[in-house]
Amino acid sequence: MRLMLAAALTAGLTASSAAALAAPQQPTLIPREVFFGNPERTQAKVSPDGRWLSWVAPRDGVLNVWVAPASDPKAAKPLTQEKNRPIPQYFWAPDSSMILYVNDAGGEENFHLYGADVATGVVRDLTPFENTRVNVWGIVRHVTDKILVGLNNRDPKWHDLYSLDLKSGKLTLVLQNDGFADFTADGTLTPRMASKPRDDGGTDFYRIEGGKPAAEPFASIGLEDSQTTLPAGFSDDGKTLYWIDSRDRDTAALTAQDWATGKVTVLGQDARADIGDYMTDPKTGRIDAYSVNYLTETWKGLNGRTQADLAWLADRLHATPQVTSRSDDDSVWVLSADPVTAPTAFYKFDRKTRTLTKLFVTRPQLEGAPLAPMHPIEIRSRDGLVQVSYLTLPPGSDADGDGVPEKAVPLVLMPHGGPWGRNNYGFSPRTQWLANRGYAVLSPNFRASAGFGKKFISAGDLEWGRKMQDDLDDAVDWAVKQGVTTPDKVAIYGGSYGGYAVLAGMTFTPDRYACGIDEYGISNMETLLSTLPPYWESLKAQFYRRMGDPTTEAGRALLKERSPLWKAGDIKAPLLIGQGANDPRVRPAESEQIVAAMTAKNIPVTYLMFPDEGHGWRRPENNIAFTAAAENFLQPCLGGRAEPMGEAIRASSMQVIQGQGHVPGLAAAK
């Protein structure tokens, strides 16, 4: 691979900018394909019986599930046979005889559940219904032949609860759903609890008794807790219900509730961050470890052995272990470790002998490549709110490693999607790609980001395009003040809500950003809310109260005021927009509306469409093509480096709808 990188460097420098030619000390220009092509392997797991290992790897260029004897990983064989769409998620059947996975047809998110027999390789569609999306609601180790699934083929808004026989494929109705968002089962696969959205944006929780939800809820939460309180499952014996719980506190704690008495015990909490994740003992269903993610993620075991093993792993890996699966007898863990400046690696851990075996590295081509460290930082906004953020600098720009370049560099601000998500510390192909091209990357967690308590989330209520956007501006001002960048060399790049933030930045503060890249972003909040997928019905009340209520005159006025579409005429800087034709969340109309508004004002814009994608670029050819356009768009804007487009566009499904002349090389690359 090093020879390949060297060859790519030679080709890249031949056609790259004068700035790159004048700076031979710059690191190797890593090809886009190395960052955004298929990983060599990823998503490793151990089967419940411990006899098999599995992972996702390319088969004829498409990510499929492979299996191997646990004693001989080199004997791996492909099991699934997907030809077009990579498999996004898979899991083992409880008896280890089958791999279960979900996939859709073209990004429309009508996911089907498939079963692949490990012995025969036969793959069956277990939910063969048109215009239906499956939810997997219950898989337990002690019921080996059945799982619980939700199907919305009767009513697209609500998922009825079914028992699925994995051998015969028979579906048996367990509970018809007339307005419930979720169901929680115990270790016998018996539904014990249901959650129902409230008109105020909160949630009511009902016991299920005699196969039906009770008439009255046993617990309720309001809007303020709706993003930070949720059930975390029952113990196998059904005696304990676990919660991630922010009631009566700001940051969400891990709690255990006695199902008979209602008594609640706090198992773990942190004053600065919510409980982020948890591990469950496969023998009992009891939670035995949890994580907290403030600047970085740390794990704490709830018993001596689990804590000792997690600490032992962290010490040897020099990274936080992420356990992806555990055998039924809990003797074998499969885990990943993210060193940030190297690709993620997966390991098999024998708990009895404390033997750690490296299985693979996800992207071995990046081993030894010039990757950049990520600096966790805190940025204080103008009203005192603290944004946990992450700064990555171009390799070679920060000789003393203090997180400040020796000389100011161009910066790309990357707001995350959601908006109730977050940016995290860890290896990011997109961040490393941009840093390799000569840009600092600042990834802030603005108000409304998840993980920092309910007050932090609620601080973003009705603040789209206002205080949430102010936080981004304050992050840029921080970077300028610290000497990271200069005010004239800042771009903004994001997808989904991050794409909205791009459009808001370009319209509400048109002099702030030198250019922007919007991936499937929202331009019109009213049309977004009127075209939500039907199965998001349970979220509508919360959306209306956190974003703006389209059923009221005042709410419609607020939504219009905060929609970038109506300020499109104020855009001054270059804008690149990418959209999936089949996106069910942010419909193509969101991009089309603002492109049309800009065109009507004779404002240049480049609009790229992928006819076989939805909310994101899942096919690697499309991901590579969009990043090819993006880096060649950024180069004249910020002055960094770019790999020539080559065959990237022709190898993808990308359609250049408008503005091919605004991206150097795009017209010739079609």
C-alpha atoms as one frame of an Amber mdcrd trajectory, in Angstrom:
protein
   0.000   0.000   0.000   2.851   2.371   0.654   3.845   2.017  -3.018   0.265
   2.781  -3.987   0.276   5.889  -1.806   3.560   7.013  -3.312   2.224   6.557
  -6.839  -0.918   8.469  -5.954   1.184  11.236  -4.457   3.194  11.571  -7.656
   0.058  11.727  -9.790  -1.626  14.119  -7.393   1.265  16.556  -7.251   1.564
  16.591 -11.011  -1.945  17.950 -11.361  -2.364  19.687  -8.017  -2.211  23.325
  -7.094   0.843  25.522  -7.177   0.601  25.771  -3.415   0.987  22.022  -3.083
   3.909  21.998  -5.519   5.643  24.665  -3.498   5.329  22.670  -0.293   7.087
  19.310  -0.704   7.218  18.957   3.062   3.466  18.414   3.118   2.333  14.873
   3.938   1.369  12.316   1.330  -1.902  13.087  -0.412  -3.897  10.039   0.643
  -6.290   8.864  -2.087 -10.001   9.360  -1.461 -10.582   5.678  -2.040  -8.469
   4.805   0.991 -10.746   6.902   3.229 -14.127   6.286   1.606 -13.892   2.998
  -0.251 -15.035  -0.210   1.381 -13.199  -1.136   4.574 -11.270  -4.375   4.227
 -13.246  -5.760   7.185 -15.396  -4.278   9.956 -18.178  -5.053  12.500 -16.632
  -8.186  13.993 -18.773 -10.303  16.344 -18.683 -13.648  18.111 -21.630 -16.031
  17.834 -23.633 -16.733  21.007 -22.238 -20.278  21.242 -18.692 -18.970  20.776
 -17.990 -21.261  17.806 -18.056 -18.626  15.076 -16.639 -15.230  14.276 -18.322
 -12.915  11.798 -17.641  -9.578  10.180 -18.630  -7.416   7.245 -16.299  -7.360
   4.231 -16.589  -6.813   0.480 -17.948  -9.574  -1.722 -17.794  -8.571  -5.393
 -17.388  -4.984  -4.234 -20.426  -4.923  -1.906 -20.220  -5.220   1.891 -21.580
  -8.601   2.987 -21.367 -10.760   6.111 -18.566 -13.333   6.305 -18.251 -16.116
   8.885 -15.293 -18.157  10.108 -14.667 -20.783  12.771 -13.561 -18.990  15.928
 -10.535 -21.275  15.998  -9.539 -20.431  12.413 -10.419 -16.873  11.299  -8.405
 -17.355   8.099 -11.000 -19.883   6.928 -13.644 -17.170   6.547 -16.240 -17.479
   3.790 -18.866 -15.030   2.546 -22.358 -15.880   3.755 -24.705 -13.204   2.420
 -25.144 -12.257  -1.225 -26.125  -8.593  -1.438 -25.313  -7.240  -4.903 -26.179
  -3.534  -4.697 -26.559  -2.142  -1.183 -23.968  -2.719   1.557 -25.307  -4.392
   4.692 -25.556  -1.677   7.370 -26.320  -3.838  10.414 -26.393  -7.515  11.330
 -26.654  -9.757  14.401 -26.613 -13.420  15.320 -29.730 -15.496  15.898 -29.818
 -16.726  19.509 -28.997 -20.339  18.548 -26.024 -19.309  16.346 -27.529 -21.027
  13.297 -28.347 -17.894  11.378 -27.135 -14.378  10.650 -29.919 -11.793  10.686
 -29.494  -8.484   8.885 -31.497  -5.532   7.609 -31.271  -3.731   4.289 -33.292
  -1.463   2.039 -33.517  -1.192  -1.745 -32.156   2.268  -2.494 -32.025   4.486
   0.562 -35.786   4.754   1.095 -35.351   3.098   4.543 -38.093   0.510   4.120
 -35.816  -2.012   5.788 -36.497  -5.734   5.439 -35.150  -8.376   7.804 -33.198
 -11.205   6.202 -31.940 -14.495   7.594 -28.851 -16.275   6.239 -28.405 -19.913
   7.284 -24.813 -20.480   8.397 -24.806 -24.147   7.353 -26.418 -23.846   3.911
 -25.905 -20.210   2.956 -29.591 -19.898   2.041 -30.870 -16.332   2.519 -34.572
 -15.636   3.179 -36.506 -12.380   3.295 -38.295 -12.756   6.637 -40.459  -9.641
   6.178 -41.411  -9.734   2.463 -43.896  -6.866   2.470 -44.157  -3.825   0.202
 -43.703  -0.346   1.680 -42.924  -1.804   5.090 -40.164  -1.042   7.560 -39.162
  -3.610  10.169 -38.176  -2.807  13.745 -36.344  -5.509  15.709 -37.754  -5.258
  19.225 -36.595  -8.350  21.050 -33.755 -10.875  20.804 -32.974 -12.890  23.924
 -30.460 -15.656  24.483 -32.859 -17.996  26.275 -35.476 -18.138  23.509 -33.499
 -19.527  20.613 -36.114 -19.985  17.886 -38.041 -16.706  17.964 -37.544 -12.947
  18.051 -39.919  -9.980  18.356 -40.304  -7.596  15.427 -42.456  -4.609  14.585
 -44.126  -4.221  11.177 -46.028  -1.213   9.869 -47.699  -2.921   6.893 -51.169
  -2.499   8.452 -50.736   1.154   9.415 -47.604   2.978   8.179 -47.593   5.155
  11.325 -47.412   2.356  13.890 -45.554  -0.937  14.110 -47.631  -3.924  15.221
 -45.720  -6.353  17.446 -45.099  -9.845  16.041 -43.324 -12.990  17.126 -41.158
 -14.272  14.264 -40.328 -17.987  14.122 -36.806 -18.058  12.709 -37.090 -21.620
  11.393 -40.438 -21.460   9.612 -40.591 -17.720   9.011 -44.098 -17.631  10.500
 -45.226 -14.292  11.928 -47.680 -14.349  14.850 -49.385 -11.157  15.989 -48.600
 -10.428  19.627 -50.095  -6.969  19.959 -51.827  -4.624  17.530 -50.331  -1.192
  17.948 -52.675   1.770  18.082 -50.367   4.573  19.094 -47.378   3.166  20.968
 -43.821   4.128  20.064 -41.919   1.195  21.544 -42.180  -2.095  23.425 -39.779
  -3.698  25.916 -39.647  -7.460  26.564 -38.042  -9.567  29.283 -35.749 -12.588
  29.030 -38.621 -14.893  28.044 -39.495 -12.618  25.110 -42.660 -11.540  26.923
 -43.565  -7.863  26.326 -43.624  -6.127  29.705 -43.753  -2.407  28.925 -44.945
  -0.017  26.207 -44.204   3.663  25.672 -46.668   6.133  24.196 -46.034   9.704
  22.997 -47.924  12.539  24.653 -49.297  15.674  23.051 -46.894  17.815  25.092
 -43.851  16.058  23.634 -43.382  13.775  26.615 -43.919  10.033  26.993 -46.149
   7.780  29.104 -44.953   4.288  30.071 -47.442   1.437  30.550 -47.107  -2.005
  32.063 -48.238  -4.790  29.746 -50.397  -7.226  31.675 -52.323 -10.111  30.184
 -50.926  -9.239  26.781 -52.346  -5.703  26.798 -51.054  -2.313  27.964 -52.601
  -1.168  31.229 -55.235   1.559  31.189 -53.048   4.025  33.084 -49.302   4.699
  32.841 -47.029   3.742  35.707 -44.491   6.427  34.770 -44.456   9.616  32.720
 -41.902  12.117  31.506 -42.307  15.595  30.079 -40.699  17.227  27.073 -37.592
  18.184  29.037 -36.744  14.508  29.666 -37.846  13.151  26.295 -34.338  13.003
  24.805 -32.580  11.818  27.953 -34.864   9.208  29.553 -35.562   5.796  28.052
 -35.799   2.163  29.186 -32.597   0.128  28.882 -34.214  -3.301  29.126 -35.228
  -5.923  31.672 -33.053  -8.432  33.424 -33.753 -11.933  32.148 -35.882 -12.790
  35.175 -38.065  -9.748  34.600 -37.524  -8.486  38.135 -35.456  -5.423  37.241
 -36.106  -2.706  34.675 -33.089  -0.594  33.763 -33.322   3.043  32.709 -31.184
   5.765  31.258 -32.896   8.362  33.403 -32.723  12.153  33.746 -35.774  12.511
  35.978 -34.961  14.598  39.061 -31.478  15.350  37.699 -29.864  17.077  34.729
 -27.554  14.445  33.257 -29.016  11.002  32.634 -28.049   8.327  35.163 -28.165
   4.549  34.863 -30.841   3.277  37.251 -32.374  -0.063  38.205 -36.061  -0.219
  39.111 -37.548  -3.108  41.059 -40.489  -4.123  38.863 -42.568  -5.311  41.825
 -42.006  -2.478  44.312 -41.027   0.391  42.028 -37.909   1.140  44.080 -35.181
   2.824  42.025 -31.440   2.429  42.621 -28.867   4.642  40.912 -26.086   2.491
  39.448 -24.028   5.198  37.787 -24.057   8.897  36.968 -21.796  11.772  35.996
 -22.264  15.467  36.652 -21.050  16.582  33.204 -22.406  13.972  30.793 -25.227
  11.492  30.327 -24.673   7.769  30.589 -23.771   7.006  27.003 -23.827   3.236
  26.610 -23.986   0.034  28.643 -23.024  -3.646  28.534 -25.276  -6.543  29.523
 -24.226  -9.837  31.085 -25.418 -12.489  28.590 -26.033 -15.013  31.380 -28.427
 -12.839  33.393 -29.455  -9.866  31.287 -28.169  -7.592  34.035 -26.244  -4.476
  33.084 -22.669  -4.890  34.257 -20.891  -1.832  32.804 -21.673   1.646  31.518
 -19.870   4.448  29.731 -19.712   8.209  30.141 -18.741  10.365  27.184 -17.790
  13.954  27.946 -14.583  14.945  26.159 -13.770  11.280  25.602 -15.541   8.040
  26.495 -14.685   5.975  29.567 -16.176   2.689  30.809 -16.899   1.573  34.363
 -17.723  -1.993  35.364 -20.416  -2.657  37.957 -18.639  -5.716  39.333 -15.019
  -6.440  40.081 -14.326  -8.823  37.228 -15.898  -6.684  34.505 -14.127  -3.569
  35.753 -10.802  -5.402  35.944 -11.141  -6.720  32.395 -12.112  -3.332  30.966
  -9.175  -1.680  32.732  -6.789  -4.421  31.549  -7.948  -3.959  27.962  -7.691
  -0.170  28.065  -4.157  -0.421  29.436  -2.977  -2.751  26.691  -4.812  -1.142
  23.810  -4.003   2.451  24.815  -7.566   3.180  23.737 -11.085   2.751  25.042
 -12.315  -0.809  24.375 -15.720  -1.094  22.726 -17.175  -4.555  23.288 -19.297
  -5.463  20.257 -20.440  -8.942  21.332 -20.093 -11.573  24.064 -20.511 -15.335
  23.926 -23.384 -16.835  25.924 -21.031 -18.171  28.592 -19.283 -14.768  28.662
 -15.874 -16.346  28.170 -15.213 -14.563  24.867 -15.575 -10.906  23.995 -15.084
  -9.356  20.585 -14.177  -5.700  20.778 -12.827  -2.768  18.824 -10.262  -0.115
  19.695  -9.951   3.289  18.058  -6.468   4.831  18.306  -7.684   8.011  16.488
  -4.472   8.427  14.471  -4.750   4.931  13.014  -7.650   2.866  11.675  -9.913
   0.974  14.065  -8.832  -2.566  14.973 -10.934  -5.521  16.162  -9.840  -8.095
  18.745 -10.929 -11.369  20.304 -10.536 -11.465  24.086 -10.485 -14.756  26.000
 -11.521 -13.790  29.519 -10.438 -17.076  31.103  -6.830 -16.850  29.935  -6.741
 -13.081  29.434  -5.526 -13.608  25.900  -6.059 -10.743  23.467  -5.880 -11.669
  19.773  -5.924  -9.065  17.029  -8.403 -10.067  14.337  -7.957  -7.297  11.786
  -7.610  -3.595  11.061 -10.543  -2.036   9.216  -8.447  -0.045   6.754  -4.908
  -1.467   6.700  -3.959   0.928   3.889  -3.994   3.701   6.507  -1.528   2.028
   8.857   1.516   4.274   8.985  -0.222   7.012   6.984   0.190  10.647   8.128
  -2.985  10.958  10.202  -3.667  13.831  12.566  -4.439  13.791  16.299  -7.769
  15.106  17.533  -7.797  17.656  20.357 -10.807  17.650  22.732 -11.570  21.227
  23.762 -14.217  23.302  25.512 -15.491  26.450  23.801 -17.562  28.949  25.756
 -20.449  30.524  23.859 -21.463  34.158  24.253 -24.061  33.323  26.937 -21.689
  31.109  28.941 -22.753  27.706  27.613 -19.805  25.336  27.143 -19.504  23.438
  23.856 -17.460  20.239  23.983 -15.668  20.337  20.636 -12.891  18.624  18.712
 -10.099  20.267  16.731  -8.010  18.422  14.171  -5.076  20.198  12.515  -3.351
  19.379   9.227  -0.385  17.033   9.716   2.826  19.007   9.966   1.149  22.276
  10.960   1.550  21.886  14.739   5.172  21.019  15.446   4.914  21.222  19.237
   1.565  19.398  19.429  -0.130  22.063  21.534  -3.283  22.168  19.406  -2.417
  25.478  17.741  -0.750  25.567  14.306   2.530  27.414  13.930   0.803  29.454
  11.240  -2.931  29.974  10.705  -4.516  27.446   8.329  -7.860  27.295   6.506
 -10.634  25.807   8.627 -13.684  23.667   7.899 -16.435  23.901  10.523 -18.403
  20.650  10.722 -21.721  20.833  12.621 -23.239  17.391  13.193 -26.662  16.133
  12.192 -29.657  15.390  14.369 -29.612  17.982  15.780 -29.990  15.724  18.830
 -26.785  13.869  18.051 -23.191  14.777  18.800 -19.641  14.929  17.513 -17.321
  12.420  19.170 -13.654  11.878  19.840 -12.283   9.223  17.517 -11.091   8.278
  14.066 -13.186   9.948  11.361 -12.478   9.347   7.663 -14.004  12.706   6.731
 -12.033  14.619   9.329  -8.759  12.914   8.411  -9.397  13.455   4.693  -9.909
  17.182   5.207  -6.869  17.455   7.471  -4.801  15.641   4.854  -5.921  18.230
   2.304  -4.534  21.015   4.480  -7.539  22.101   6.532  -8.135  22.380  10.231
 -11.434  20.719  11.160 -13.520  22.029  14.064 -16.375  19.765  15.186 -18.481
  21.529  17.840 -21.311  20.257  20.002 -23.665  23.220  19.909 -26.702  23.538
  22.180 -29.275  20.778  21.532 -26.468  18.230  21.125 -27.029  14.933  22.917
 -24.944  13.626  25.787 -24.551  16.693  27.992 -27.765  16.701  30.004 -31.338
  17.753  29.416 -30.724  21.461  30.043 -28.169  21.494  27.242 -30.639  19.860
  24.853 -33.520  22.100  25.907 -31.339  25.184  25.415 -31.813  24.510  21.705
 -35.609  24.462  21.800 -36.992  26.884  19.179 -33.430  28.078  18.527 -32.790
  26.684  15.052 -31.063  29.451  13.114 -30.611  31.550  16.250 -28.724  30.489
  19.391 -27.813  27.133  17.868 -26.289  29.039  14.964 -24.704  31.583  17.329
 -22.836  28.696  18.951 -21.287  27.839  15.583 -20.291  31.450  15.024 -18.771
  31.535  18.504 -16.770  28.400  17.713 -15.360  30.076  14.609 -14.525  33.206
  16.603 -12.713  31.030  19.141 -10.634  29.453  16.372  -9.707  32.855  14.964
  -8.798  34.204  18.396  -6.621  31.158  19.107  -4.712  31.664  15.864  -6.000
  28.462  14.295  -7.391  30.250  11.240  -8.259  33.640   9.776 -11.785  35.025
   9.302 -11.599  34.863   5.511 -10.600  31.192   5.320 -13.509  29.385   6.993
 -15.880  26.968   5.239 -18.895  25.204   6.731 -19.724  21.588   5.855 -22.521
  19.399   7.221 -25.280  16.907   6.510 -28.936  16.677   7.554 -29.280  19.178
  10.429 -25.628  19.992   9.726 -26.730  20.791   6.171 -29.390  23.110   7.588
 -26.646  24.812   9.601 -24.665  25.258   6.378 -27.623  26.898   4.647 -28.401
  29.008   7.725 -24.798  30.177   7.890 -24.749  31.044   4.199 -28.035  32.981
   4.380 -28.294  34.499   7.865 -24.590  35.435   8.107 -23.540  35.637   4.431
 -20.187  37.286   5.174 -19.134  34.678   7.729 -18.190  31.724   5.512 -15.983
  31.597   2.417 -18.040  28.683   1.045 -20.370  25.908   2.163 -21.071  22.236
   1.469 -24.586  21.015   2.263 -25.413  17.318   2.216 -29.209  16.707   2.273
 -29.839  19.746   4.454 -33.147  21.384   5.350 -33.967  24.633   3.579 -37.637
  24.958   4.527 -38.642  23.852   8.029 -42.342  23.907   7.144 -42.011  21.452
   4.271 -39.660  19.283   6.319 -42.280  18.857   9.035 -45.075  18.275   6.529
 -43.217  15.429   4.790 -41.850  13.408   7.716 -41.944   9.620   7.262 -45.261
   8.241   8.567 -43.464   6.009  11.098 -42.110   9.158  12.790 -45.622   9.938
  14.001 -44.570   9.296  17.609 -41.960  12.071  17.342 -44.147  14.796  15.861
 -45.261  16.421  19.106 -41.669  16.662  20.292 -40.505  18.083  16.962 -43.226
  20.728  17.038 -42.242  21.878  20.505 -38.526  21.858  19.899 -38.534  23.255
  16.337 -41.783  25.186  15.883 -45.441  24.184  15.642 -46.810  24.248  12.077
 -50.378  23.887  13.373 -50.353  27.410  14.840 -49.972  30.788  13.167 -47.132
  31.771  15.504 -45.391  28.462  14.896 -45.629  28.800  11.127 -44.220  32.315
  11.337 -41.279  31.073  13.411 -40.588  28.195  11.022 -40.608  30.541   8.044
 -38.345  33.029   9.802 -35.784  30.306  10.586 -35.872  28.682   7.139 -32.849
  29.540   4.961 -35.002  29.277   1.828 -36.530  32.691   2.389 -33.101  34.333
   2.652 -31.575  32.561  -0.350 -31.135  35.876  -2.124 -28.595  36.924   0.515
 -26.127  34.137  -0.301 -22.764  35.538  -1.410 -20.345  32.611  -1.168 -20.036
  29.454  -3.308 -22.379  26.619  -2.304 -22.266  22.901  -3.130 -25.368  20.776
  -2.445 -25.645  16.975  -2.499 -28.934  15.072  -2.240 -30.180  11.486  -2.315
 -33.231  11.061  -4.539 -34.817   8.521  -2.180 -34.246  10.320   1.117 -37.366
   9.752   3.272 -36.293  12.180   6.013 -35.033  15.243   4.138 -36.804  15.013
   0.819 -35.195  16.207  -2.419 -37.569  19.182  -2.352 -35.472  20.651   0.468
 -32.506  20.963  -1.884 -34.568  21.726  -4.977 -36.347  24.658  -3.348 -33.209
  26.541  -2.413 -31.500  25.735  -5.726 -34.524  27.185  -7.544 -34.560  30.267
  -5.308 -30.858  30.910  -5.908 -31.243  30.367  -9.647 -34.097  32.864  -9.763
 -31.729  35.427  -8.235 -28.880  34.479 -10.611 -26.811  33.216  -7.672 -24.476
  30.362  -8.667 -24.915  26.973  -6.992 -23.770  23.428  -7.743 -26.382  20.723
  -7.194 -25.498  17.015  -7.270 -28.081  14.227  -7.098 -27.658  10.504  -6.412
 -30.642   8.530  -7.774 -29.787   5.402  -5.757 -29.195   6.990  -2.352 -31.269
   8.207   0.563 -30.177   9.994   3.728 -26.447   9.642   3.160 -24.074   7.986
   0.716 -23.979   4.249   1.492 -22.480   3.057  -1.774 -18.715   3.702  -1.644
 -18.603   4.769  -5.299 -21.014   7.581  -4.496 -19.194   8.581  -1.321 -15.924
   8.794  -3.251 -17.578  10.804  -6.035 -19.082  13.347  -3.674 -15.815  13.839
  -1.810 -14.075  14.262  -5.172 -16.444  17.101  -5.987 -16.184  18.492  -2.459
 -12.395  18.706  -2.289 -12.144  20.248  -5.755 -14.840  22.724  -4.690 -12.953
  23.597  -1.494  -9.554  24.061  -3.133 -10.179  27.421  -4.863 -12.235  28.564
  -1.875  -9.747  27.824   0.921  -6.503  27.089  -0.910  -5.903  23.541   0.248
  -4.988  20.502  -1.802  -7.177  18.254  -3.935  -6.775  14.925  -5.647  -7.789
  15.191  -9.309 -11.245  13.800  -9.996 -10.063  11.078 -12.331 -12.773   8.474
 -12.891 -14.579   9.073  -9.576 -17.656  10.737 -11.054 -18.073   8.278 -13.931
 -17.787   5.339 -11.521 -20.737   6.619  -9.477 -24.422   7.316 -10.044 -23.937
  11.062  -9.504 -26.056  13.381 -11.643 -24.887  16.974 -11.992 -28.189  18.807
 -11.971 -26.777  22.308 -11.996 -23.579  24.319 -11.723 -20.944  21.972 -13.113
 -18.801  24.943 -14.089 -18.446  26.092 -10.477 -16.356  23.070  -9.427 -12.989
  22.808 -11.191 -12.756  19.613 -13.213 -16.366  18.540 -12.701 -17.544  19.094
 -16.274 -14.643  17.120 -17.726 -15.038  14.306 -15.182 -18.673  13.495 -16.025
